[in-house]
Amino acid sequence: MSTASDARFWDRSSRKYAAAAITDPAGYERTLDRTRALLGSDVRVLELGCGTGTTALRLAGGVQDYLATDISAEMIAIAEEKHAADPIPALSFRAATVEVLASEAGQFDAVLGFNYLHLVRDLSGTLRRIHDLLAAEGLLISKTPCVGDMNPLIRLALPVMRAIGKAPYAGVFRAAELNQHLRAAGFDILATESHSTRGNEARPYIVARKR
């Protein structure tokens, strides 16, 4: 299994993913509101794992520049369809991995990763690359399912679902471990919040600043 196989999984799932309803709309709106409050009109934003562009289209109108990326070309194609129907000058989409973006080191004031960090195969390496992409004191804003803090049945089911092609790769770590990885990669954690309206769902919203 590899990043290429991950991309193929999301390519196959893209239309179904696009049609799926947001499971916690009120929690999602809370995340959008909190994120807007952290982003100014002069901010250059990179979103990693943007999927079909729903969040990018909601946030890009309030910033200077917004680049939304995903490893799945099919996801990006759907995002481009949405963008064509509702153009935002500051917004652009690109099929790319964080490794491909390395040449843009220091170019972003904020990097967003919503439901993203648990899907990368090298968490420590990804966080170091994000650190490089950020300008001085830039922000990493993430919301990450911490599978290690979830029901043990989920952890048991994941390998089986992956084996039959029904689930993508997902890293299993706890929120405390994610915090350790963030600090080791050169970030100071400014805030950790729960935006769920359905109790503690082990999906912390974290605001971290580049040291």
PASEBA-1860 file (N, C-alpha, C; in nm, 3 decimals):
! residues 211
1> MSTASDAR> 0.085/-0.119/0.000/0.000/0.000/0.000/0.088/0.124/0.000 ~ 0.039/0.231/-0.065/0.121/0.351/-0.083/0.030/0.471/-0.098 ~ 0.094/0.589/-0.109/0.017/0.711/-0.134/-0.060/0.699/-0.265 ~ -0.001/0.633/-0.365/-0.070/0.615/-0.493/-0.197/0.532/-0.475 ~ -0.190/0.427/-0.393/-0.310/0.346/-0.370/-0.413/0.424/-0.289 ~ -0.367/0.510/-0.199/-0.460/0.598/-0.127/-0.534/0.690/-0.224 ~ -0.460/0.746/-0.319/-0.521/0.834/-0.419/-0.625/0.759/-0.500 ~ -0.594/0.634/-0.537/-0.690/0.555/-0.615/-0.817/0.528/-0.534
9> FWDRSSRK> -0.800/0.501/-0.403/-0.919/0.479/-0.318/-1.009/0.603/-0.322 ~ -0.951/0.720/-0.303/-1.031/0.843/-0.299/-1.086/0.879/-0.436 ~ -1.013/0.845/-0.542/-1.068/0.864/-0.676/-1.196/0.782/-0.693 ~ -1.191/0.655/-0.652/-1.308/0.568/-0.664/-1.424/0.616/-0.577 ~ -1.392/0.675/-0.464/-1.494/0.716/-0.367/-1.546/0.856/-0.386 ~ -1.491/0.930/-0.483/-1.513/1.074/-0.490/-1.660/1.113/-0.506 ~ -1.731/1.049/-0.596/-1.871/1.088/-0.619/-1.959/1.053/-0.499 ~ -1.933/0.938/-0.439/-2.009/0.899/-0.319/-1.978/0.996/-0.205
17> YAAAAITD> -1.850/1.032/-0.192/-1.808/1.127/-0.089/-1.877/1.262/-0.110 ~ -1.882/1.307/-0.234/-1.943/1.437/-0.264/-2.091/1.439/-0.232 ~ -2.157/1.324/-0.246/-2.302/1.317/-0.223/-2.338/1.298/-0.077 ~ -2.241/1.261/0.007/-2.270/1.231/0.147/-2.302/1.358/0.226 ~ -2.393/1.346/0.320/-2.430/1.460/0.405/-2.326/1.478/0.516 ~ -2.308/1.601/0.560/-2.221/1.629/0.674/-2.289/1.573/0.798 ~ -2.216/1.493/0.876/-2.278/1.420/0.987/-2.314/1.509/1.106 ~ -2.242/1.619/1.125/-2.269/1.709/1.236/-2.266/1.852/1.183
25> PAGYERTL> -2.374/1.898/1.117/-2.373/2.031/1.056/-2.343/2.144/1.153 ~ -2.398/2.137/1.274/-2.374/2.245/1.371/-2.228/2.247/1.413 ~ -2.169/2.131/1.432/-2.027/2.124/1.467/-1.939/2.175/1.354 ~ -1.978/2.144/1.232/-1.904/2.192/1.114/-1.909/2.345/1.106 ~ -2.026/2.403/1.130/-2.039/2.549/1.127/-1.955/2.613/1.237 ~ -1.948/2.547/1.351/-1.864/2.597/1.461/-1.718/2.601/1.418 ~ -1.675/2.496/1.349/-1.537/2.490/1.299/-1.511/2.600/1.197 ~ -1.605/2.623/1.107/-1.589/2.730/1.008/-1.580/2.866/1.075
33> DRTRALLG> -1.668/2.892/1.171/-1.668/3.022/1.239/-1.537/3.045/1.314 ~ -1.490/2.943/1.382/-1.365/2.955/1.459/-1.247/2.980/1.365 ~ -1.248/2.911/1.252/-1.138/2.926/1.157/-1.139/3.064/1.094 ~ -1.256/3.112/1.056/-1.265/3.248/1.000/-1.208/3.351/1.096 ~ -1.233/3.332/1.224/-1.185/3.427/1.324/-1.032/3.429/1.334 ~ -0.969/3.322/1.287/-0.823/3.313/1.292/-0.756/3.361/1.163 ~ -0.834/3.378/1.058/-0.780/3.415/0.928/-0.817/3.559/0.895 ~ -0.720/3.639/0.855/-0.747/3.777/0.817/-0.753/3.792/0.666
41> SDVRVLEL> -0.793/3.909/0.621/-0.810/3.933/0.477/-0.678/3.933/0.401 ~ -0.565/3.948/0.472/-0.434/3.950/0.406/-0.360/3.817/0.418 ~ -0.430/3.711/0.456/-0.367/3.582/0.485/-0.362/3.494/0.361 ~ -0.249/3.424/0.345/-0.232/3.325/0.238/-0.252/3.187/0.299 ~ -0.350/3.113/0.249/-0.393/2.988/0.310/-0.364/2.870/0.218 ~ -0.319/2.761/0.276/-0.309/2.632/0.208/-0.398/2.534/0.282 ~ -0.487/2.468/0.210/-0.565/2.360/0.269/-0.517/2.227/0.212 ~ -0.484/2.135/0.299/-0.441/2.001/0.261/-0.557/1.904/0.281
49> GCGTGTTA> -0.575/1.813/0.188/-0.686/1.718/0.199/-0.821/1.787/0.187 ~ -0.835/1.871/0.086/-0.956/1.954/0.073/-1.077/1.876/0.024 ~ -1.057/1.751/-0.022/-1.170/1.673/-0.072/-1.235/1.740/-0.191 ~ -1.366/1.754/-0.187/-1.440/1.813/-0.299/-1.461/1.964/-0.284 ~ -1.386/2.026/-0.193/-1.379/2.172/-0.189/-1.484/2.243/-0.107 ~ -1.565/2.170/-0.031/-1.674/2.235/0.043/-1.622/2.341/0.139 ~ -1.521/2.308/0.218/-1.468/2.402/0.316/-1.397/2.518/0.247 ~ -1.319/2.488/0.144/-1.250/2.594/0.071/-1.347/2.698/0.017
57> LRLAGGVQ> -1.456/2.652/-0.039/-1.554/2.744/-0.095/-1.622/2.829/0.012 ~ -1.626/2.779/0.134/-1.687/2.855/0.244/-1.590/2.957/0.304 ~ -1.460/2.931/0.295/-1.363/3.015/0.365/-1.285/3.109/0.274 ~ -1.270/3.074/0.147/-1.175/3.145/0.060/-1.211/3.291/0.033 ~ -1.337/3.326/0.042/-1.379/3.462/0.011/-1.326/3.566/0.108 ~ -1.280/3.522/0.225/-1.237/3.619/0.326/-1.087/3.634/0.339 ~ -1.008/3.573/0.249/-0.862/3.578/0.261/-0.799/3.630/0.132 ~ -0.669/3.657/0.137/-0.597/3.709/0.020/-0.581/3.602/-0.087
65> DYLATDIS> -0.541/3.482/-0.045/-0.514/3.375/-0.140/-0.540/3.241/-0.072 ~ -0.602/3.150/-0.143/-0.640/3.021/-0.084/-0.613/2.911/-0.186 ~ -0.514/2.827/-0.156/-0.482/2.712/-0.240/-0.533/2.587/-0.171 ~ -0.625/2.515/-0.235/-0.684/2.393/-0.178/-0.632/2.273/-0.255 ~ -0.577/2.175/-0.184/-0.513/2.061/-0.249/-0.566/1.929/-0.196 ~ -0.552/1.827/-0.278/-0.589/1.691/-0.238/-0.508/1.593/-0.322 ~ -0.484/1.472/-0.270/-0.410/1.373/-0.349/-0.495/1.312/-0.458 ~ -0.627/1.327/-0.448/-0.718/1.266/-0.544/-0.754/1.364/-0.656
73> AEMIAIAE> -0.715/1.330/-0.778/-0.749/1.415/-0.892/-0.900/1.420/-0.915 ~ -0.969/1.310/-0.884/-1.115/1.308/-0.901/-1.184/1.399/-0.800 ~ -1.134/1.402/-0.679/-1.189/1.496/-0.580/-1.170/1.640/-0.628 ~ -1.052/1.670/-0.678/-1.024/1.805/-0.726/-1.112/1.838/-0.846 ~ -1.138/1.742/-0.932/-1.225/1.767/-1.047/-1.364/1.810/-1.001 ~ -1.416/1.744/-0.898/-1.547/1.782/-0.844/-1.541/1.920/-0.781 ~ -1.433/1.948/-0.709/-1.416/2.081/-0.650/-1.413/2.189/-0.757 ~ -1.346/2.160/-0.868/-1.341/2.257/-0.978/-1.480/2.280/-1.038
81> EKHAADPI> -1.559/2.175/-1.046/-1.697/2.190/-1.094/-1.776/2.286/-1.004 ~ -1.762/2.267/-0.873/-1.830/2.356/-0.778/-1.780/2.499/-0.792 ~ -1.649/2.512/-0.809/-1.589/2.645/-0.817/-1.635/2.717/-0.944 ~ -1.650/2.643/-1.052/-1.696/2.704/-1.176/-1.836/2.760/-1.161 ~ -1.918/2.692/-1.079/-2.055/2.738/-1.056/-2.062/2.854/-0.957 ~ -1.958/2.869/-0.875/-1.955/2.973/-0.772/-1.813/3.028/-0.761 ~ -1.767/3.106/-0.861/-1.626/3.148/-0.867/-1.587/3.239/-0.751 ~ -1.467/3.213/-0.698/-1.407/3.298/-0.595/-1.266/3.331/-0.643
89> PALSFRAA> -1.235/3.456/-0.672/-1.106/3.491/-0.732/-0.985/3.445/-0.652 ~ -0.995/3.446/-0.520/-0.879/3.412/-0.437/-0.851/3.262/-0.432 ~ -0.944/3.180/-0.481/-0.937/3.035/-0.461/-0.885/2.963/-0.585 ~ -0.795/2.868/-0.561/-0.751/2.777/-0.667/-0.738/2.637/-0.609 ~ -0.756/2.538/-0.695/-0.747/2.398/-0.655/-0.632/2.331/-0.728 ~ -0.571/2.232/-0.662/-0.461/2.160/-0.725/-0.455/2.017/-0.669 ~ -0.436/1.920/-0.756/-0.410/1.784/-0.712/-0.262/1.775/-0.677 ~ -0.232/1.757/-0.548/-0.092/1.758/-0.504/-0.082/1.697/-0.365
97> TVEVLASE> 0.035/1.642/-0.336/0.069/1.597/-0.202/0.150/1.705/-0.132 ~ 0.165/1.690/-0.001/0.244/1.788/0.073/0.389/1.784/0.028 ~ 0.436/1.668/-0.017/0.574/1.658/-0.066/0.594/1.740/-0.192 ~ 0.496/1.736/-0.282/0.505/1.812/-0.408/0.510/1.962/-0.382 ~ 0.449/2.005/-0.273/0.441/2.147/-0.242/0.567/2.202/-0.175 ~ 0.668/2.118/-0.157/0.788/2.158/-0.082/0.855/2.281/-0.140 ~ 0.843/2.302/-0.271/0.908/2.418/-0.334/0.844/2.550/-0.292 ~ 0.729/2.544/-0.226/0.659/2.666/-0.183/0.684/2.695/-0.035
105> AGQFDAVL> 0.799/2.652/0.015/0.833/2.673/0.156/0.822/2.820/0.194 ~ 0.763/2.843/0.310/0.751/2.978/0.364/0.647/3.065/0.299 ~ 0.561/3.007/0.215/0.468/3.088/0.135/0.331/3.107/0.199 ~ 0.302/3.037/0.308/0.166/3.039/0.361/0.163/3.089/0.506 ~ 0.061/3.167/0.535/0.040/3.217/0.671/-0.041/3.119/0.755 ~ -0.116/3.033/0.689/-0.196/2.932/0.760/-0.208/2.809/0.674 ~ -0.194/2.694/0.736/-0.221/2.566/0.671/-0.337/2.500/0.744 ~ -0.437/2.458/0.668/-0.555/2.393/0.723/-0.551/2.244/0.689
113> GFNYLHLV> -0.585/2.161/0.786/-0.594/2.017/0.762/-0.710/1.960/0.839 ~ -0.827/1.954/0.777/-0.947/1.904/0.842/-0.972/1.760/0.798 ~ -0.979/1.670/0.897/-0.995/1.526/0.868/-0.886/1.479/0.772 ~ -0.763/1.519/0.802/-0.650/1.495/0.712/-0.534/1.421/0.778 ~ -0.492/1.465/0.896/-0.367/1.414/0.953/-0.370/1.265/0.983 ~ -0.487/1.209/1.014/-0.493/1.065/1.041/-0.481/0.983/0.913 ~ -0.491/1.047/0.797/-0.486/0.975/0.669/-0.346/0.972/0.608 ~ -0.252/1.046/0.664/-0.117/1.047/0.607/-0.038/0.929/0.663
121> RDLSGTLR> 0.053/0.877/0.582/0.129/0.759/0.622/0.252/0.792/0.706 ~ 0.299/0.915/0.698/0.415/0.958/0.775/0.377/1.086/0.848 ~ 0.318/1.071/0.966/0.267/1.187/1.039/0.379/1.283/1.076 ~ 0.488/1.232/1.130/0.599/1.320/1.171/0.657/1.395/1.051 ~ 0.679/1.322/0.941/0.733/1.386/0.822/0.639/1.488/0.763 ~ 0.509/1.458/0.762/0.410/1.552/0.710/0.408/1.680/0.793 ~ 0.413/1.668/0.924/0.412/1.786/1.009/0.537/1.871/0.990 ~ 0.651/1.807/0.969/0.774/1.884/0.941/0.762/1.958/0.809
129> RIHDLLAA> 0.701/1.896/0.709/0.683/1.963/0.579/0.585/2.080/0.591 ~ 0.480/2.061/0.669/0.387/2.171/0.692/0.459/2.287/0.760 ~ 0.542/2.255/0.857/0.621/2.357/0.926/0.705/2.436/0.826 ~ 0.766/2.367/0.731/0.847/2.434/0.629/0.764/2.523/0.537 ~ 0.641/2.482/0.509/0.555/2.557/0.418/0.504/2.687/0.480 ~ 0.504/2.694/0.612/0.450/2.811/0.681/0.552/2.923/0.691 ~ 0.503/3.047/0.682/0.585/3.164/0.710/0.610/3.171/0.861 ~ 0.696/3.260/0.903/0.729/3.275/1.045/0.601/3.296/1.127
137> EGLLISKT> 0.588/3.218/1.234/0.474/3.223/1.326/0.341/3.193/1.257 ~ 0.347/3.121/1.143/0.224/3.080/1.076/0.148/2.977/1.158 ~ 0.021/2.961/1.124/-0.068/2.873/1.200/-0.099/2.744/1.124 ~ -0.097/2.633/1.196/-0.154/2.508/1.149/-0.285/2.489/1.223 ~ -0.393/2.481/1.148/-0.527/2.466/1.206/-0.580/2.331/1.158 ~ -0.605/2.241/1.253/-0.644/2.105/1.216/-0.760/2.056/1.300 ~ -0.828/1.958/1.245/-0.936/1.889/1.315/-0.921/1.742/1.276 ~ -0.879/1.659/1.372/-0.829/1.526/1.339/-0.897/1.417/1.418
145> PCVGDMNP> -0.957/1.317/1.352/-1.007/1.199/1.423/-0.890/1.123/1.486 ~ -0.889/1.114/1.617/-0.784/1.041/1.689/-0.837/0.901/1.718 ~ -0.810/0.810/1.625/-0.870/0.677/1.628/-0.832/0.603/1.756 ~ -0.714/0.632/1.810/-0.671/0.566/1.932/-0.757/0.599/2.052 ~ -0.832/0.709/2.047/-0.921/0.748/2.157/-1.066/0.706/2.131 ~ -1.091/0.639/2.019/-1.226/0.600/1.983/-1.259/0.459/2.033 ~ -1.380/0.416/2.009/-1.426/0.283/2.047/-1.329/0.177/1.994 ~ -1.284/0.084/2.077/-1.190/-0.019/2.030/-1.241/-0.099/1.910
153> LIRLALPV> -1.372/-0.110/1.895/-1.427/-0.183/1.781/-1.389/-0.117/1.649 ~ -1.378/0.017/1.651/-1.338/0.088/1.530/-1.195/0.050/1.493 ~ -1.108/0.044/1.594/-0.969/0.007/1.567/-0.958/-0.135/1.514 ~ -1.043/-0.224/1.562/-1.042/-0.363/1.515/-1.097/-0.375/1.374 ~ -1.198/-0.292/1.342/-1.264/-0.303/1.212/-1.182/-0.243/1.099 ~ -1.099/-0.144/1.129/-1.027/-0.073/1.024/-0.941/-0.163/0.935 ~ -0.858/-0.252/0.992/-0.775/-0.337/0.904/-0.859/-0.426/0.812 ~ -0.971/-0.475/0.863/-1.059/-0.561/0.782/-1.120/-0.481/0.668
161> MRAIGKAP> -1.168/-0.361/0.700/-1.228/-0.277/0.597/-1.127/-0.235/0.491 ~ -1.004/-0.207/0.535/-0.899/-0.174/0.438/-0.870/-0.293/0.346 ~ -0.868/-0.412/0.404/-0.835/-0.532/0.327/-0.935/-0.559/0.217 ~ -1.060/-0.519/0.237/-1.163/-0.543/0.136/-1.195/-0.418/0.055 ~ -1.111/-0.314/0.071/-1.126/-0.194/-0.010/-1.236/-0.101/0.033 ~ -1.285/-0.115/0.156/-1.395/-0.032/0.204/-1.350/0.084/0.292 ~ -1.221/0.095/0.318/-1.169/0.205/0.400/-1.029/0.240/0.352 ~ -0.990/0.366/0.367/-0.855/0.407/0.330/-0.758/0.376/0.443
169> YAGVFRAA> -0.630/0.401/0.420/-0.534/0.397/0.529/-0.575/0.499/0.634 ~ -0.563/0.463/0.762/-0.587/0.557/0.871/-0.491/0.525/0.985 ~ -0.415/0.624/1.027/-0.324/0.607/1.139/-0.401/0.600/1.270 ~ -0.353/0.517/1.361/-0.417/0.501/1.491/-0.329/0.567/1.597 ~ -0.373/0.682/1.647/-0.300/0.750/1.753/-0.400/0.824/1.842 ~ -0.355/0.856/1.961/-0.436/0.931/2.056/-0.408/1.081/2.043 ~ -0.497/1.161/2.098/-0.478/1.306/2.092/-0.348/1.347/2.159 ~ -0.313/1.282/2.270/-0.188/1.315/2.339/-0.068/1.286/2.250
177> ELNQHLRA> -0.074/1.179/2.172/0.035/1.147/2.079/0.044/1.250/1.966 ~ -0.071/1.294/1.916/-0.073/1.397/1.812/-0.007/1.524/1.864 ~ -0.038/1.561/1.987/0.024/1.680/2.046/0.175/1.665/2.053 ~ 0.222/1.547/2.090/0.366/1.523/2.097/0.431/1.539/1.959 ~ 0.365/1.485/1.856/0.417/1.499/1.720/0.422/1.645/1.678 ~ 0.320/1.722/1.713/0.316/1.863/1.677/0.432/1.939/1.742 ~ 0.454/1.915/1.868/0.563/1.985/1.939/0.698/1.944/1.882 ~ 0.715/1.815/1.853/0.841/1.767/1.798/0.870/1.826/1.661
185> AGFDILAT> 0.764/1.859/1.587/0.781/1.916/1.452/0.803/2.066/1.455 ~ 0.800/2.128/1.574/0.831/2.269/1.584/0.711/2.360/1.601 ~ 0.603/2.306/1.660/0.482/2.386/1.681/0.455/2.407/1.829 ~ 0.400/2.523/1.862/0.343/2.549/1.994/0.193/2.539/1.982 ~ 0.129/2.462/2.068/-0.016/2.444/2.063/-0.082/2.560/2.138 ~ -0.162/2.636/2.066/-0.228/2.753/2.123/-0.366/2.721/2.180 ~ -0.436/2.626/2.117/-0.572/2.593/2.161/-0.608/2.452/2.116 ~ -0.682/2.383/2.202/-0.739/2.253/2.168/-0.886/2.258/2.207
193> ESHSTRGN> -0.975/2.232/2.111/-1.118/2.249/2.134/-1.196/2.131/2.078 ~ -1.316/2.112/2.129/-1.410/2.016/2.071/-1.526/2.094/2.010 ~ -1.550/2.074/1.883/-1.659/2.145/1.814/-1.779/2.056/1.792 ~ -1.773/1.933/1.839/-1.883/1.840/1.819/-2.005/1.881/1.900 ~ -2.123/1.865/1.843/-2.248/1.886/1.917/-2.306/1.752/1.961 ~ -2.229/1.645/1.945/-2.274/1.511/1.982/-2.184/1.449/2.088 ~ -2.135/1.530/2.180/-2.047/1.479/2.283/-1.903/1.472/2.234 ~ -1.818/1.410/2.314/-1.676/1.399/2.281/-1.657/1.291/2.176
201> EARPYIVA> -1.625/1.331/2.054/-1.609/1.235/1.945/-1.463/1.210/1.911 ~ -1.371/1.251/1.997/-1.227/1.229/1.978/-1.178/1.286/1.846 ~ -1.222/1.409/1.816/-1.182/1.477/1.694/-1.141/1.620/1.731 ~ -1.026/1.636/1.798/-0.989/1.769/1.849/-0.957/1.869/1.738 ~ -1.003/1.990/1.759/-0.969/2.105/1.675/-0.849/2.171/1.742 ~ -0.737/2.176/1.672/-0.613/2.224/1.731/-0.559/2.343/1.650 ~ -0.523/2.447/1.722/-0.455/2.562/1.662/-0.312/2.560/1.712 ~ -0.217/2.549/1.619/-0.075/2.543/1.656/0.002/2.648/1.577
209> RKR> 0.102/2.705/1.642/0.183/2.811/1.578/0.324/2.764/1.555 ~ 0.377/2.796/1.439/0.517/2.763/1.407/0.612/2.836/1.498 ~ 0.702/2.760/1.559/0.808/2.823/1.641/0.918/2.878/1.551
END
